[in-house]
Amino acid sequence: MDRANNTAATETIFALSSGAPPAAIGIIRISGPLAGAVGSAVGGGLPEPRRASLRALRNRAGDILDHALLLWFPGPATVTGEDLCELHIHGGRATIDAVFAELRAQGCRMAAPGEFTRRALFNGRMDLSEVEGLADLLAAETESQRREALRRADGALSRKLGGWRDALTIIAARIEAAIDYDGEDDVIAATDGIDIEIAGIGREIEAALAVAPAERLREGIKVTIIGPPNAGKSTLFNALVGREAAIVSDIAGTTRDLIEHSVAIAGVPFVFVDTAGIRDTIDPVERIGVARARHARALTDIILDLAGDAEDERSIAIAAMADILPARAGALPVSAVTGEGVAALQLRLCALARSMLPAETEVALDRRYRDMLIAVGGELAQARSAPDMLLMAEHVRIALAQFDGILGGDAVEDMLDALFGRFCLGK
C-alpha cells in the first residue's frame, strides 16, 4: 500500500484485466500519468474519451503488434482516479507478451497484485468498505455471498456509515458553535435536542450490530455432527458434502479428529464438521478426539444430534440409519444409504441457516466494523451523559475519528465546513 501511495503520481502501471491466455480477447489496462501518451504511441493517437476505436497497435519500430480496440478514459473520473487506457487485443500468449514488451519499453511497469484497486482507494474513487466488498465479490462461491458482496461493493455499507458520520459531523459543528458563542440565542436554539439526536444515532448503531455477522456468511454456517460411536455420523457427513470425505467403518473410534468440508446447499454456504464418537474411553488419542468434539459442539452454529430427540433453534435431532433402525420419537429419520430424509434435512438446515444469516435488505458487518461501532456507541453514550459541552464535544470527536479510521477522510475539516456553513458567525 505504501509503495502504491508513494508512486501513484509518478508511475504508470499495466496488467491483464481479463482471464489468463489463451483466450478470445485479452484486456490490458494501463493507468497513470503516461497512460494517454502510451495509448497514443501504440495506437496512432487517442480516440474520443470513452469511445472504442479499432486501431493497428504498433511498436516503436513501426511493426504491427495486433489489430485491437483502444479506449481512452481521462482522469480523474476513472476507476483508479488516474488517466487510463484499455487495449482489447486478441488473447493469445504471444500477442499479449508482445504488447507487454512494448508497454515496458514505453516506460510502464507491471502492476502489483491489487494495485489498481489500491490506487482507486488512495485517490478517493473507492473507500475501504467498497474495496473489501469487491474482494468478497471476487471470492464469492454461493448466491448469498454474491448478493452480500455486491451490496457492499456498491457502497451500501459506506452509505450507512457515511450517513452516521455526516450526522455526527453536523452535531459536532453545533456543539463547537455552542462552546465558542456561549449565550447567543440563535446558537443556543441550534443546540436544542442534540442529546436526543445522539441517542437516535446510537439506536441505529445498536440495530446494525444486531444483524448477523458477515463472517458467518463469508465463511459459512458451521454444522457439527455429534453422537455416540457407530451412530452413522461419518456416513451422514459424506452424504451431506457429496463425497467420501470421511472414512466409514463399523469399528468404534474410527473418527478421531475433526473433519471439515465446505459445501453450498440452495445457495447457502455451510461448513460441515464430522466428529469423534462421544464416549468414555481409555485410548489417549481417541480421548483427544472426544474432547475436540465437545469443544466443536460449543462453538458451532447448528448441531446435528444423532442421539437427541428434540429440535430447537440451533439443533436438529437425527435418527440416522433409518433403513435398518426404527426412528426415535422426535427425531428426523434419515438414511444416508437410501437417501431417505436427506432432502428434508437439507430443507431444515437451510431454514435454520437463513435465520442466522443477514436478510437480503440488511448490511452485514465483519468484526472490524463491529468493534468500531461498539466503540462509537460507547463514545455516544458518554457524550449524552457528559456534564458539559466540552466533554460532549470530545466524545463526539473520538466517535468521528473512529469513522475516519474505516471510511477515511478528515472529520475536522468537514466539521469546520459544516460549522461555517450553518452559522453566520461574523455578526
C-alpha positions in Angstrom: 0.0 0.0 0.0 2.8 2.4 0.9 4.6 1.9 -2.3 1.5 2.4 -4.3 0.7 5.6 -2.5 4.2 7.0 -2.9 4.4 6.2 -6.6 0.8 6.7 -7.8 1.5 10.2 -9.1 4.7 9.2 -11.0 4.5 5.6 -12.2 2.3 4.2 -14.9 1.2 0.6 -14.5 -0.4 -2.1 -16.7 -1.8 -5.5 -16.3 -4.0 -8.1 -18.0 -7.5 -7.5 -16.6 -9.2 -10.4 -18.3 -8.6 -14.2 -18.0 -5.3 -16.0 -18.4 -4.3 -16.7 -22.0 -5.1 -18.2 -24.4 -8.5 -16.5 -24.7 -10.6 -14.9 -27.4 -9.9 -11.4 -26.0 -7.2 -10.0 -23.7 -8.0 -6.7 -22.0 -4.9 -4.8 -20.9 -5.5 -1.9 -18.6 -2.9 1.0 -18.4 -3.2 3.6 -15.5 -1.1 6.5 -14.6 0.3 9.8 -15.9 1.8 8.2 -19.1 -1.4 6.3 -20.0 -2.5 8.8 -22.6 0.9 9.2 -24.2 1.4 5.4 -24.3 -2.0 4.8 -25.7 -1.4 7.4 -28.4 2.0 6.0 -29.2 0.9 2.4 -29.7 -2.5 3.2 -31.2 -1.6 6.1 -33.5 -3.5 8.7 -31.5 -6.2 8.7 -28.9 -9.9 8.2 -29.7 -12.7 10.3 -28.2 -13.0 9.6 -24.4 -15.0 6.5 -23.6 -15.4 5.5 -27.2 -13.9 2.3 -28.5 -11.8 2.7 -31.7 -10.3 0.0 -33.9 -6.6 0.5 -34.2 -3.5 -1.1 -35.5 -1.2 -1.3 -32.5 2.5 -0.7 -33.4 5.8 -0.9 -31.5 8.3 1.9 -31.7 9.9 0.3 -34.8 6.6 0.6 -36.6 5.8 -3.1 -36.6 2.2 -4.1 -36.1 1.6 -5.9 -32.9 -2.2 -6.5 -33.3 -5.4 -5.1 -34.6 -7.3 -4.1 -31.4 -9.8 -1.8 -29.8 -8.4 1.2 -28.0 -10.3 3.1 -25.3 -9.3 6.3 -23.5 -10.5 7.4 -20.1 -9.1 10.7 -18.9 -8.8 11.1 -15.2 -9.9 11.7 -12.5 -13.3 10.2 -13.4 -11.9 6.7 -13.9 -11.9 3.6 -11.8 -8.4 4.4 -10.4 -8.8 8.2 -10.4 -6.0 8.5 -12.9 -5.7 8.7 -16.7 -6.5 5.2 -18.0 -6.3 3.3 -21.3 -7.6 -0.1 -22.2 -6.4 -2.3 -25.1 -8.7 -5.0 -26.2 -6.4 -7.3 -28.1 -6.5 -10.9 -29.3 -5.9 -13.2 -26.3 -3.0 -15.4 -27.5 0.1 -15.6 -25.3 2.4 -14.3 -28.0 0.3 -11.3 -28.7 -0.1 -10.4 -25.1 3.6 -10.8 -24.5 4.5 -8.6 -27.4 2.2 -5.8 -26.2 3.5 -6.1 -22.7 7.1 -5.8 -24.0 6.2 -2.6 -25.8 4.5 -1.1 -22.8 7.6 -1.7 -20.7 9.6 -0.1 -23.5 7.3 2.9 -23.3 8.1 3.4 -19.5 5.3 1.4 -17.9 5.7 -1.3 -15.3 3.6 -4.4 -14.5 1.1 -3.7 -11.7 1.5 -5.4 -8.4 -1.5 -7.6 -7.2 -4.4 -5.4 -6.4 -2.6 -2.2 -7.2 -5.4 -0.8 -9.4 -7.8 -1.1 -6.5 -5.2 0.3 -4.1 -4.9 3.4 -6.4 -8.7 3.7 -6.5 -8.7 3.7 -2.7 -5.8 6.2 -2.4 -7.4 8.5 -5.0 -10.8 8.5 -3.3 -12.6 6.5 -6.0 -13.5 3.8 -3.5 -13.4 3.6 0.2 -12.2 0.7 2.3 -15.6 -0.9 2.7 -16.1 -0.9 -1.1 -12.7 -2.4 -1.6 -13.5 -5.2 0.9 -16.8 -5.8 -0.8 -15.0 -6.1 -4.2 -12.6 -8.7 -2.6 -15.6 -10.6 -1.2 -17.3 -10.5 -4.6 -14.3 -12.0 -6.3 -14.2 -14.8 -3.7 -17.9 -15.4 -3.6 -18.9 -19.0 -4.1 -22.6 -19.0 -3.2 -25.5 -16.9 -4.3 -26.0 -15.4 -0.8 -22.3 -14.5 -0.7 -22.5 -12.9 -4.1 -25.5 -10.7 -3.2 -24.0 -9.5 0.1 -20.6 -8.8 -1.5 -22.3 -6.9 -4.4 -24.3 -4.7 -1.9 -21.1 -3.9 -0.1 -19.1 -3.2 -3.3 -21.9 -0.9 -4.5 -21.4 1.1 -1.3 -24.4 0.0 0.9 -22.2 -0.2 4.0 -20.3 3.0 3.1 -23.6 4.9 2.7 -24.8 3.7 6.1 -21.6 4.5 7.9 -21.2 7.8 6.0 -24.8 8.8 7.0 -24.0 8.4 10.6 -20.6 10.2 10.2 -22.3 13.1 8.4 -24.9 13.4 11.1 -22.3 13.4 13.8 -20.2 16.0 11.9 -23.2 18.4 11.9 -23.8 17.7 15.6 -20.1 18.3 16.3 -20.3 21.7 14.5 -23.3 22.7 16.5 -21.5 21.7 19.8 -18.5 23.8 18.7 -20.7 26.7 18.0 -22.3 26.4 21.4 -18.9 26.4 23.0 -17.5 29.4 21.0 -20.6 31.5 21.1 -22.0 30.6 24.5 -25.0 32.7 25.4 -26.1 33.8 21.9 -29.8 33.0 21.4 -29.6 31.5 17.9 -26.7 29.2 18.8 -28.5 28.0 21.9 -31.6 27.2 19.9 -29.4 25.3 17.4 -28.1 23.0 20.1 -31.6 22.0 21.4 -32.2 18.3 21.2 -28.6 17.3 20.5 -28.7 14.6 23.1 -31.9 13.2 21.5 -30.2 13.1 18.1 -27.1 11.4 19.5 -29.4 8.8 21.1 -31.1 8.2 17.8 -27.8 7.5 16.1 -26.9 5.2 19.0 -30.1 3.2 18.5 -29.5 2.8 14.8 -26.0 1.6 15.5 -27.4 -1.0 18.0 -29.8 -2.2 15.3 -26.9 -2.6 12.9 -24.9 -4.6 15.5 -27.9 -6.9 15.9 -27.6 -8.1 12.3 -25.9 -11.5 11.8 -22.1 -11.0 11.4 -20.6 -11.0 7.9 -18.1 -13.8 8.9 -21.0 -16.2 9.2 -22.0 -15.6 5.6 -18.4 -15.4 4.3 -17.1 -18.5 6.0 -20.3 -20.5 6.1 -22.7 -21.8 8.7 -20.9 -24.3 10.8 -22.8 -27.6 11.2 -21.4 -30.1 13.6 -22.5 -33.7 13.6 -22.3 -35.3 17.1 -23.3 -38.6 18.6 -22.0 -41.8 20.0 -19.7 -44.2 18.1 -21.2 -46.1 15.2 -24.2 -43.8 15.1 -23.7 -43.1 11.4 -22.1 -39.7 11.7 -19.4 -40.1 9.0 -21.9 -41.7 6.6 -24.3 -38.7 7.0 -21.3 -36.3 6.7 -20.3 -37.9 3.4 -23.9 -37.7 2.1 -24.3 -34.0 3.0 -21.0 -32.9 1.5 -21.5 -35.1 -1.6 -18.2 -37.1 -1.5 -16.4 -39.7 0.5 -14.6 -37.2 2.7 -14.6 -39.2 5.9 -13.7 -42.8 6.5 -16.7 -45.0 7.3 -16.1 -48.1 9.4 -18.0 -50.4 11.8 -15.1 -50.1 14.2 -15.9 -47.8 17.0 -13.5 -44.8 17.3 -12.5 -44.7 13.6 -13.0 -40.9 13.5 -10.6 -39.4 16.0 -10.2 -35.9 14.8 -12.5 -33.2 13.4 -13.1 -33.4 9.6 -14.4 -30.3 7.9 -15.8 -29.7 4.4 -17.4 -26.7 2.9 -20.4 -27.0 0.6 -23.3 -24.8 -0.6 -26.9 -26.0 -0.4 -29.6 -24.0 -2.2 -27.1 -21.0 -2.3 -26.4 -21.1 1.4 -22.8 -21.7 2.5 -22.2 -24.5 5.1 -19.1 -26.0 6.8 -19.9 -29.5 7.9 -17.9 -31.0 10.7 -17.6 -34.7 11.4 -16.5 -35.5 15.0 -15.3 -38.4 17.0 -18.0 -40.5 18.7 -18.6 -39.1 22.2 -18.0 -41.8 24.8 -15.7 -42.7 27.8 -12.5 -44.2 26.5 -9.0 -45.1 27.8 -7.4 -44.6 24.3 -5.4 -41.3 24.7 -5.7 -40.4 21.1 -9.5 -41.0 21.0 -9.9 -39.0 24.2 -8.4 -36.0 22.4 -10.9 -36.5 19.6 -13.8 -36.7 22.0 -12.6 -33.5 23.7 -12.4 -31.8 20.4 -15.9 -33.0 19.5 -17.3 -31.4 22.7 -15.4 -28.2 22.0 -16.7 -28.1 18.4 -20.2 -28.5 19.7 -19.9 -25.5 21.9 -18.6 -23.3 19.0 -20.9 -24.5 16.2 -23.9 -22.7 14.7 -26.1 -25.8 14.1 -25.8 -29.2 15.8 -27.0 -32.4 14.1 -27.5 -34.6 17.2 -27.6 -38.3 16.3 -28.6 -39.2 19.9 -31.1 -36.4 20.6 -34.9 -36.4 20.5 -35.8 -32.8 20.1 -35.2 -29.8 17.8 -34.6 -26.2 18.9 -33.2 -23.0 17.3 -29.7 -24.5 16.8 -30.0 -28.2 16.8 -31.8 -31.0 14.8 -32.3 -34.5 16.3 -31.4 -37.1 13.7 -32.5 -40.8 13.7 -29.7 -42.0 11.4 -29.6 -45.4 9.7 -33.4 -45.2 9.2 -33.1 -48.0 6.7 -32.1 -50.5 9.4 -33.2 -49.0 12.7 -36.5 -47.7 13.9 -36.7 -43.9 14.3 -36.7 -42.3 17.8 -39.7 -40.2 18.7 -39.0 -36.5 18.0 -36.0 -37.2 15.6 -35.9 -36.9 11.9 -35.4 -40.3 10.2 -32.5 -40.2 7.8 -30.8 -42.8 5.8 -27.6 -41.7 4.0 -27.6 -45.1 2.3 -31.1 -45.0 0.7 -31.4 -41.2 0.7 -34.5 -41.2 2.9 -34.9 -37.9 4.8 -31.7 -36.3 3.3 -33.7 -33.7 1.3 -35.9 -33.0 4.3 -32.8 -32.5 6.4 -31.3 -30.1 3.8 -34.5 -28.1 3.9 -34.4 -27.8 7.7 -30.7 -26.9 7.6 -31.3 -24.1 5.0 -34.3 -22.8 7.1 -32.2 -22.6 10.2 -29.2 -21.2 8.4 -31.2 -18.4 6.8 -32.4 -17.3 10.2 -28.8 -16.9 11.2 -27.7 -15.0 8.1 -28.3 -11.3 7.2 -31.5 -10.7 5.4 -31.3 -9.5 1.8 -32.1 -5.9 2.8 -29.6 -5.9 5.7 -25.9 -5.0 5.6 -23.7 -7.4 7.4 -20.7 -6.2 9.5 -17.5 -8.1 10.0 -15.5 -8.0 13.2 -13.5 -4.8 12.4 -16.6 -2.8 11.7 -18.5 -4.3 14.7 -15.6 -3.3 17.0 -15.6 0.2 15.6 -19.3 0.6 16.0 -19.2 -0.7 19.6 -16.5 1.9 20.3 -18.6 4.6 18.6 -21.7 3.6 20.6 -19.7 3.8 23.8 -18.5 7.3 23.0 -22.0 8.5 22.1 -23.4 7.1 25.4 -20.7 9.1 27.2 -21.4 12.2 25.1 -25.1 12.1 26.2 -24.2 11.8 29.8 -21.3 14.4 29.7 -21.8 17.2 32.3 -20.8 20.0 29.9 -20.4 20.8 26.2 -16.6 20.5 26.2 -16.7 16.8 27.3 -19.6 16.1 24.9 -17.5 17.6 22.0 -14.6 15.4 22.9 -16.6 12.2 22.9 -18.2 13.1 19.6 -14.8 13.9 18.2 -13.5 10.5 19.2 -16.5 8.9 17.6 -15.8 10.7 14.4 -12.2 9.6 14.5 -13.5 6.0 14.6 -15.5 6.5 11.5 -12.5 8.1 9.8 -10.4 5.0 10.6 -12.9 3.0 8.5 -14.0 5.4 5.8 -11.0 7.7 5.5 -11.4 11.5 5.3 -10.8 14.4 7.6 -13.6 14.9 10.2 -12.0 18.1 11.4 -12.2 19.8 8.0 -15.7 18.5 7.4 -16.7 19.8 10.8 -15.3 23.3 10.1 -17.1 23.3 6.7 -20.4 22.4 8.4 -19.8 24.9 11.2 -19.2 27.9 8.8 -22.0 26.8 6.5 -24.7 26.6 9.2 -23.9 29.6 11.3 -23.4 33.2 10.5 -20.5 33.8 12.8 -19.4 37.2 11.6 -22.2 39.2 13.1 
